[in-house]
Amino acid sequence: MILKVAILNVKPEKASTFERDFQTTGQYISSIEGYIRHTLNKCTEVTNQYILLVEWTTVEVVYSELSELLLGFGLRGCKPR
C-alpha cells in the first residue's frame, strides 16, 4: 500500500466551493485504478488548509490525474517532492 499525503492550501474565496465539490471529486478519485480509500481533513490551525490522505495499491497514475483536478481549486503543494 502507498499512502499519499497532500497539504492543500485552498484560496479563501474558493473554500466553501471546494468543500462542497470535493464530494464529487472523492467519487472521481475512487474510480482511479489502484485506489483503496481517502480522507479529507480540514486543518484547525491554518485557515483554508486541508490534508488529503489517499491510499493506493500503486503510484503510476496518482499525480497526473489528481493534480490536474485539484489545481482547478487554486491549490498549491499538490506535486510530488
Order of alpha helices (4+ residues) and beta strands (2+ residues): beta-alpha-beta-beta-alpha
